[in-house]
Amino acid sequence: MTKMFATSICCMDGRIQMPIYQWLQSNYGAKYVDTITEPGIDKLFFDSAKAEQIKSKVLISVNKHNSDVILVTGHFDCAGNPVSKEEHVEQIKNAVSVIKSWNLPVKVIGAWVDDNWQVVKI
Ligand SMILES: [Zn+2]
């Protein structure tokens, strides 16, 4: 099947949506990006109940759309999760390891969206 979908787990912030979409298109050949958002979503993976809610959405993207790459991001100036970049990076790394533990047949990537709205892989 032609690769069509990628999955983005990101904050609801409107400033990061297009950069993430374009980055997944350029770097992973995705035509469409399924997007799962919550404010400051990178921190939620420390809460197993919240991680399970996100997982149920991810499974739709992976099982119904055959997405083969999941990108989880944190970003500069996050109103929903106003911690330092260093803390975001730790949260993103944790999120990547939680998602990898789901053992889905997909690539799992973490990235930071910086103050120029550039997506930088972690
Ligand atoms: Zn945010």
Backbone and ligand atoms as CSV (ligand in chain L), in Angstrom:
chain,resi,resn,atom,element,x,y,z
A,1,MET,N,N,0.845,-1.193,0.000
A,1,MET,CA,C,0.000,0.000,0.000
A,1,MET,C,C,0.884,1.247,0.000
A,2,THR,N,N,0.506,2.198,-0.771
A,2,THR,CA,C,1.249,3.460,-0.815
A,2,THR,C,C,1.209,4.125,0.539
A,3,LYS,N,N,2.349,4.642,0.911
A,3,LYS,CA,C,2.431,5.330,2.187
A,3,LYS,C,C,1.702,6.665,2.082
A,4,MET,N,N,0.745,6.871,2.946
A,4,MET,CA,C,-0.064,8.076,2.866
A,4,MET,C,C,-0.077,8.865,4.168
A,5,PHE,N,N,-0.082,8.142,5.290
A,5,PHE,CA,C,-0.327,8.803,6.566
A,5,PHE,C,C,0.869,8.753,7.512
A,6,ALA,N,N,1.041,9.862,8.205
A,6,ALA,CA,C,1.920,9.908,9.369
A,6,ALA,C,C,1.058,10.371,10.546
A,7,THR,N,N,1.571,10.204,11.743
A,7,THR,CA,C,0.820,10.572,12.943
A,7,THR,C,C,1.618,11.592,13.742
A,8,SER,N,N,0.978,12.721,14.066
A,8,SER,CA,C,1.613,13.743,14.884
A,8,SER,C,C,0.910,13.816,16.232
A,9,ILE,N,N,1.695,13.698,17.298
A,9,ILE,CA,C,1.197,13.899,18.661
A,9,ILE,C,C,1.818,15.207,19.115
A,10,CYS,N,N,0.988,16.247,19.202
A,10,CYS,CA,C,1.558,17.575,19.437
A,10,CYS,C,C,0.604,18.443,20.244
A,11,CYS,N,N,1.131,19.570,20.674
A,11,CYS,CA,C,0.307,20.556,21.365
A,11,CYS,C,C,-0.757,21.106,20.412
A,12,MET,N,N,-1.806,21.667,21.000
A,12,MET,CA,C,-2.872,22.281,20.199
A,12,MET,C,C,-2.443,23.605,19.556
A,13,ASP,N,N,-1.297,24.139,19.940
A,13,ASP,CA,C,-0.846,25.469,19.513
A,13,ASP,C,C,-0.850,25.601,17.984
A,14,GLY,N,N,-1.558,26.594,17.471
A,14,GLY,CA,C,-1.703,26.784,16.031
A,14,GLY,C,C,-0.416,27.118,15.309
A,15,ARG,N,N,0.587,27.609,16.045
A,15,ARG,CA,C,1.829,28.014,15.392
A,15,ARG,C,C,2.673,26.844,14.941
A,16,ILE,N,N,2.442,25.681,15.520
A,16,ILE,CA,C,3.318,24.536,15.212
A,16,ILE,C,C,2.714,23.565,14.200
A,17,GLN,N,N,1.435,23.748,13.864
A,17,GLN,CA,C,0.767,22.721,13.045
A,17,GLN,C,C,1.349,22.630,11.637
A,18,MET,N,N,1.490,23.764,10.954
A,18,MET,CA,C,2.026,23.717,9.583
A,18,MET,C,C,3.478,23.269,9.542
A,19,PRO,N,N,4.344,23.791,10.441
A,19,PRO,CA,C,5.729,23.290,10.410
A,19,PRO,C,C,5.821,21.775,10.582
A,20,ILE,N,N,5.023,21.221,11.493
A,20,ILE,CA,C,5.062,19.773,11.721
A,20,ILE,C,C,4.559,19.032,10.486
A,21,TYR,N,N,3.451,19.518,9.947
A,21,TYR,CA,C,2.861,18.886,8.759
A,21,TYR,C,C,3.880,18.848,7.618
A,22,GLN,N,N,4.503,20.013,7.375
A,22,GLN,CA,C,5.444,20.105,6.260
A,22,GLN,C,C,6.690,19.262,6.510
A,23,TRP,N,N,7.118,19.214,7.777
A,23,TRP,CA,C,8.311,18.427,8.112
A,23,TRP,C,C,8.051,16.939,7.869
A,24,LEU,N,N,6.878,16.486,8.254
A,24,LEU,CA,C,6.549,15.067,8.040
A,24,LEU,C,C,6.387,14.765,6.552
A,25,GLN,N,N,5.868,15.709,5.802
A,25,GLN,CA,C,5.758,15.509,4.357
A,25,GLN,C,C,7.142,15.441,3.721
A,26,SER,N,N,8.023,16.380,4.079
A,26,SER,CA,C,9.350,16.436,3.454
A,26,SER,C,C,10.236,15.279,3.868
A,27,ASN,N,N,10.194,14.943,5.152
A,27,ASN,CA,C,11.161,13.971,5.672
A,27,ASN,C,C,10.657,12.538,5.665
A,28,TYR,N,N,9.360,12.334,5.688
A,28,TYR,CA,C,8.832,10.971,5.775
A,28,TYR,C,C,7.835,10.642,4.670
A,29,GLY,N,N,7.709,11.528,3.687
A,29,GLY,CA,C,6.887,11.233,2.523
A,29,GLY,C,C,5.410,11.071,2.810
A,30,ALA,N,N,4.958,11.642,3.901
A,30,ALA,CA,C,3.529,11.510,4.234
A,30,ALA,C,C,2.713,12.465,3.368
A,31,LYS,N,N,1.582,11.992,2.894
A,31,LYS,CA,C,0.677,12.882,2.178
A,31,LYS,C,C,-0.254,13.575,3.183
A,32,TYR,N,N,-0.691,12.805,4.166
A,32,TYR,CA,C,-1.602,13.333,5.184
A,32,TYR,C,C,-1.013,13.102,6.568
A,33,VAL,N,N,-1.346,13.999,7.475
A,33,VAL,CA,C,-0.856,13.871,8.852
A,33,VAL,C,C,-2.059,13.812,9.797
A,34,ASP,N,N,-2.253,12.657,10.414
A,34,ASP,CA,C,-3.259,12.539,11.475
A,34,ASP,C,C,-2.688,13.242,12.702
A,35,THR,N,N,-3.471,14.132,13.292
A,35,THR,CA,C,-2.940,14.957,14.376
A,35,THR,C,C,-3.739,14.768,15.666
A,36,ILE,N,N,-3.023,14.385,16.705
A,36,ILE,CA,C,-3.613,14.182,18.030
A,36,ILE,C,C,-3.088,15.296,18.915
A,37,THR,N,N,-3.983,16.129,19.416
A,37,THR,CA,C,-3.511,17.290,20.188
A,37,THR,C,C,-4.129,17.351,21.578
A,38,GLU,N,N,-3.339,17.871,22.492
A,38,GLU,CA,C,-3.759,18.327,23.814
A,38,GLU,C,C,-2.805,19.469,24.148
A,39,PRO,N,N,-3.210,20.408,24.969
A,39,PRO,CA,C,-2.251,21.428,25.400
A,39,PRO,C,C,-1.075,20.759,26.113
A,40,GLY,N,N,0.124,21.111,25.707
A,40,GLY,CA,C,1.324,20.579,26.377
A,40,GLY,C,C,1.358,19.073,26.448
A,41,ILE,N,N,1.041,18.415,25.343
A,41,ILE,CA,C,0.830,16.955,25.352
A,41,ILE,C,C,2.086,16.175,25.738
A,42,ASP,N,N,3.269,16.755,25.536
A,42,ASP,CA,C,4.497,15.999,25.833
A,42,ASP,C,C,4.590,15.583,27.302
A,43,LYS,N,N,4.009,16.397,28.203
A,43,LYS,CA,C,4.093,16.055,29.640
A,43,LYS,C,C,3.114,14.951,30.049
A,44,LEU,N,N,2.092,14.698,29.221
A,44,LEU,CA,C,1.022,13.785,29.638
A,44,LEU,C,C,1.451,12.330,29.712
A,45,PHE,N,N,2.591,12.005,29.080
A,45,PHE,CA,C,3.001,10.612,29.044
A,45,PHE,C,C,3.521,10.095,30.381
A,46,PHE,N,N,3.683,10.991,31.359
A,46,PHE,CA,C,4.028,10.538,32.707
A,46,PHE,C,C,2.797,10.005,33.441
A,47,ASP,N,N,1.613,10.278,32.912
A,47,ASP,CA,C,0.347,9.852,33.526
A,47,ASP,C,C,-0.199,8.680,32.699
A,48,SER,N,N,-0.183,7.483,33.261
A,48,SER,CA,C,-0.501,6.310,32.436
A,48,SER,C,C,-1.932,6.330,31.919
A,49,ALA,N,N,-2.871,6.895,32.667
A,49,ALA,CA,C,-4.263,6.964,32.188
A,49,ALA,C,C,-4.356,7.880,30.969
A,50,LYS,N,N,-3.657,9.001,31.039
A,50,LYS,CA,C,-3.682,9.922,29.898
A,50,LYS,C,C,-2.953,9.326,28.697
A,51,ALA,N,N,-1.858,8.624,28.966
A,51,ALA,CA,C,-1.133,7.964,27.875
A,51,ALA,C,C,-2.026,6.933,27.180
A,52,GLU,N,N,-2.844,6.237,27.955
A,52,GLU,CA,C,-3.759,5.249,27.352
A,52,GLU,C,C,-4.794,5.920,26.457
A,53,GLN,N,N,-5.271,7.098,26.869
A,53,GLN,CA,C,-6.238,7.827,26.029
A,53,GLN,C,C,-5.596,8.223,24.705
A,54,ILE,N,N,-4.345,8.659,24.774
A,54,ILE,CA,C,-3.641,9.025,23.544
A,54,ILE,C,C,-3.421,7.778,22.688
A,55,LYS,N,N,-3.080,6.673,23.348
A,55,LYS,CA,C,-2.841,5.428,22.608
A,55,LYS,C,C,-4.067,5.009,21.806
A,56,SER,N,N,-5.252,5.160,22.389
A,56,SER,CA,C,-6.469,4.738,21.677
A,56,SER,C,C,-6.647,5.545,20.390
A,57,LYS,N,N,-6.206,6.794,20.401
A,57,LYS,CA,C,-6.290,7.620,19.187
A,57,LYS,C,C,-5.198,7.233,18.197
A,58,VAL,N,N,-4.008,6.971,18.722
A,58,VAL,CA,C,-2.897,6.550,17.861
A,58,VAL,C,C,-3.254,5.257,17.122
A,59,LEU,N,N,-3.932,4.349,17.807
A,59,LEU,CA,C,-4.264,3.057,17.192
A,59,LEU,C,C,-5.183,3.220,15.991
A,60,ILE,N,N,-6.048,4.217,16.007
A,60,ILE,CA,C,-6.906,4.474,14.839
A,60,ILE,C,C,-6.032,4.872,13.652
A,61,SER,N,N,-5.082,5.745,13.899
A,61,SER,CA,C,-4.194,6.213,12.839
A,61,SER,C,C,-3.328,5.072,12.289
A,62,VAL,N,N,-2.823,4.243,13.177
A,62,VAL,CA,C,-1.932,3.153,12.764
A,62,VAL,C,C,-2.727,2.012,12.123
A,63,ASN,N,N,-3.835,1.629,12.734
A,63,ASN,CA,C,-4.569,0.456,12.250
A,63,ASN,C,C,-5.479,0.764,11.072
A,64,LYS,N,N,-6.099,1.926,11.055
A,64,LYS,CA,C,-7.049,2.240,9.974
A,64,LYS,C,C,-6.393,2.993,8.823
A,65,HIS,N,N,-5.383,3.784,9.126
A,65,HIS,CA,C,-4.727,4.574,8.078
A,65,HIS,C,C,-3.343,4.047,7.717
A,66,ASN,N,N,-2.921,3.002,8.408
A,66,ASN,CA,C,-1.599,2.422,8.143
A,66,ASN,C,C,-0.463,3.433,8.268
A,67,SER,N,N,-0.629,4.374,9.172
A,67,SER,CA,C,0.493,5.267,9.452
A,67,SER,C,C,1.690,4.438,9.885
A,68,ASP,N,N,2.869,4.805,9.419
A,68,ASP,CA,C,4.048,4.046,9.832
A,68,ASP,C,C,5.100,4.905,10.528
A,69,VAL,N,N,4.712,6.131,10.867
A,69,VAL,CA,C,5.632,6.956,11.645
A,69,VAL,C,C,4.824,7.817,12.611
A,70,ILE,N,N,5.286,7.853,13.857
A,70,ILE,CA,C,4.664,8.689,14.884
A,70,ILE,C,C,5.695,9.714,15.337
A,71,LEU,N,N,5.305,10.974,15.250
A,71,LEU,CA,C,6.174,12.057,15.714
A,71,LEU,C,C,5.549,12.684,16.954
A,72,VAL,N,N,6.300,12.752,18.041
A,72,VAL,CA,C,5.839,13.453,19.236
A,72,VAL,C,C,6.715,14.677,19.438
A,73,THR,N,N,6.070,15.818,19.642
A,73,THR,CA,C,6.815,17.072,19.741
A,73,THR,C,C,6.459,17.854,21.002
A,74,GLY,N,N,7.396,18.693,21.384
A,74,GLY,CA,C,7.167,19.766,22.337
A,74,GLY,C,C,7.620,21.037,21.637
A,75,HIS,N,N,7.261,22.184,22.188
A,75,HIS,CA,C,7.612,23.403,21.452
A,75,HIS,C,C,7.913,24.589,22.346
A,76,PHE,N,N,8.604,25.545,21.742
A,76,PHE,CA,C,8.943,26.830,22.347
A,76,PHE,C,C,7.663,27.571,22.747
A,77,ASP,N,N,7.690,28.265,23.892
A,77,ASP,CA,C,6.603,29.153,24.326
A,77,ASP,C,C,5.279,28.410,24.476
A,78,CYS,N,N,5.333,27.225,25.087
A,78,CYS,CA,C,4.122,26.401,25.241
A,78,CYS,C,C,3.292,26.887,26.429
A,79,ALA,N,N,2.128,27.433,26.136
A,79,ALA,CA,C,1.251,27.962,27.189
A,79,ALA,C,C,0.694,26.851,28.075
A,80,GLY,N,N,0.498,25.672,27.489
A,80,GLY,CA,C,-0.092,24.563,28.241
A,80,GLY,C,C,0.913,23.804,29.091
A,81,ASN,N,N,2.182,24.086,28.887
A,81,ASN,CA,C,3.247,23.324,29.545
A,81,ASN,C,C,4.480,24.218,29.611
A,82,PRO,N,N,4.397,25.281,30.462
A,82,PRO,CA,C,5.428,26.329,30.449
A,82,PRO,C,C,6.669,25.972,31.265
A,83,VAL,N,N,7.404,24.986,30.774
A,83,VAL,CA,C,8.658,24.592,31.427
A,83,VAL,C,C,9.818,24.880,30.485
A,84,SER,N,N,11.037,24.683,30.982
A,84,SER,CA,C,12.215,24.976,30.163
A,84,SER,C,C,12.328,24.005,28.986
A,85,LYS,N,N,13.143,24.419,28.011
A,85,LYS,CA,C,13.389,23.528,26.873
A,85,LYS,C,C,13.961,22.187,27.350
A,86,GLU,N,N,14.857,22.257,28.345
A,86,GLU,CA,C,15.478,21.029,28.845
A,86,GLU,C,C,14.429,20.063,29.400
A,87,GLU,N,N,13.450,20.638,30.139
A,87,GLU,CA,C,12.382,19.776,30.674
A,87,GLU,C,C,11.514,19.214,29.555
A,88,HIS,N,N,11.239,20.046,28.555
A,88,HIS,CA,C,10.480,19.538,27.403
A,88,HIS,C,C,11.206,18.368,26.749
A,89,VAL,N,N,12.515,18.531,26.574
A,89,VAL,CA,C,13.275,17.473,25.912
A,89,VAL,C,C,13.191,16.178,26.716
A,90,GLU,N,N,13.268,16.284,28.044
A,90,GLU,CA,C,13.112,15.085,28.884
A,90,GLU,C,C,11.723,14.480,28.724
A,91,GLN,N,N,10.710,15.342,28.668
A,91,GLN,CA,C,9.329,14.862,28.501
A,91,GLN,C,C,9.147,14.182,27.147
A,92,ILE,N,N,9.761,14.763,26.117
A,92,ILE,CA,C,9.641,14.184,24.770
A,92,ILE,C,C,10.332,12.820,24.730
A,93,LYS,N,N,11.508,12.736,25.344
A,93,LYS,CA,C,12.218,11.444,25.374
A,93,LYS,C,C,11.394,10.392,26.108
A,94,ASN,N,N,10.770,10.810,27.216
A,94,ASN,CA,C,9.894,9.886,27.948
A,94,ASN,C,C,8.720,9.454,27.074
A,95,ALA,N,N,8.117,10.418,26.367
A,95,ALA,CA,C,6.978,10.104,25.491
A,95,ALA,C,C,7.387,9.094,24.423
A,96,VAL,N,N,8.560,9.296,23.829
A,96,VAL,CA,C,9.042,8.361,22.802
A,96,VAL,C,C,9.194,6.963,23.393
A,97,SER,N,N,9.727,6.865,24.608
A,97,SER,CA,C,9.918,5.522,25.173
A,97,SER,C,C,8.586,4.872,25.544
A,98,VAL,N,N,7.625,5.683,25.995
A,98,VAL,CA,C,6.290,5.121,26.283
A,98,VAL,C,C,5.650,4.603,24.989
A,99,ILE,N,N,5.725,5.403,23.933
A,99,ILE,CA,C,5.101,5.003,22.661
A,99,ILE,C,C,5.796,3.758,22.097
A,100,LYS,N,N,7.126,3.714,22.207
A,100,LYS,CA,C,7.849,2.521,21.739
A,100,LYS,C,C,7.411,1.274,22.512
A,101,SER,N,N,7.063,1.459,23.796
A,101,SER,CA,C,6.653,0.310,24.620
A,101,SER,C,C,5.311,-0.271,24.162
A,102,TRP,N,N,4.589,0.443,23.324
A,102,TRP,CA,C,3.323,-0.070,22.789
A,102,TRP,C,C,3.561,-1.113,21.693
A,103,ASN,N,N,4.813,-1.207,21.240
A,103,ASN,CA,C,5.202,-2.221,20.254
A,103,ASN,C,C,4.372,-2.190,18.976
A,104,LEU,N,N,4.181,-1.006,18.450
A,104,LEU,CA,C,3.474,-0.868,17.178
A,104,LEU,C,C,4.484,-0.978,16.034
A,105,PRO,N,N,4.021,-1.421,14.862
A,105,PRO,CA,C,4.951,-1.600,13.727
A,105,PRO,C,C,5.247,-0.275,13.024
A,106,VAL,N,N,5.742,0.689,13.786
A,106,VAL,CA,C,5.956,2.043,13.266
A,106,VAL,C,C,7.277,2.595,13.789
A,107,LYS,N,N,7.751,3.631,13.111
A,107,LYS,CA,C,8.899,4.380,13.579
A,107,LYS,C,C,8.389,5.430,14.563
A,108,VAL,N,N,9.102,5.638,15.666
A,108,VAL,CA,C,8.701,6.642,16.663
A,108,VAL,C,C,9.815,7.674,16.786
A,109,ILE,N,N,9.446,8.929,16.605
A,109,ILE,CA,C,10.430,10.016,16.587
A,109,ILE,C,C,10.008,11.109,17.550
A,110,GLY,N,N,10.982,11.745,18.187
A,110,GLY,CA,C,10.722,12.927,19.003
A,110,GLY,C,C,11.358,14.144,18.380
A,111,ALA,N,N,10.730,15.304,18.549
A,111,ALA,CA,C,11.320,16.530,18.014
A,111,ALA,C,C,10.903,17.733,18.857
A,112,TRP,N,N,11.732,18.775,18.739
A,112,TRP,CA,C,11.483,20.048,19.390
A,112,TRP,C,C,11.154,21.073,18.319
A,113,VAL,N,N,10.109,21.891,18.535
A,113,VAL,CA,C,9.797,22.979,17.606
A,113,VAL,C,C,10.312,24.261,18.255
A,114,ASP,N,N,11.324,24.848,17.621
A,114,ASP,CA,C,12.074,25.918,18.273
A,114,ASP,C,C,11.451,27.309,18.080
A,115,ASP,N,N,12.167,28.340,18.522
A,115,ASP,CA,C,11.630,29.707,18.500
A,115,ASP,C,C,11.531,30.300,17.100
A,116,ASN,N,N,12.052,29.582,16.089
A,116,ASN,CA,C,11.820,29.986,14.694
A,116,ASN,C,C,10.795,29.071,14.020
A,117,TRP,N,N,10.115,28.254,14.848
A,117,TRP,CA,C,9.092,27.305,14.365
A,117,TRP,C,C,9.701,26.293,13.394
A,118,GLN,N,N,10.968,25.937,13.674
A,118,GLN,CA,C,11.630,24.869,12.933
A,118,GLN,C,C,11.551,23.595,13.745
A,119,VAL,N,N,11.313,22.488,13.060
A,119,VAL,CA,C,11.234,21.198,13.718
A,119,VAL,C,C,12.643,20.606,13.778
A,120,VAL,N,N,13.120,20.310,14.988
A,120,VAL,CA,C,14.464,19.783,15.180
A,120,VAL,C,C,14.348,18.427,15.853
A,121,LYS,N,N,14.810,17.405,15.147
A,121,LYS,CA,C,14.734,16.042,15.667
A,121,LYS,C,C,15.582,15.905,16.925
A,122,ILE,N,N,15.081,15.178,17.893
A,122,ILE,CA,C,15.822,14.940,19.136
A,122,ILE,C,C,16.520,13.594,19.059
L,1,ZN,ZN,ZN,1.924,24.250,23.580
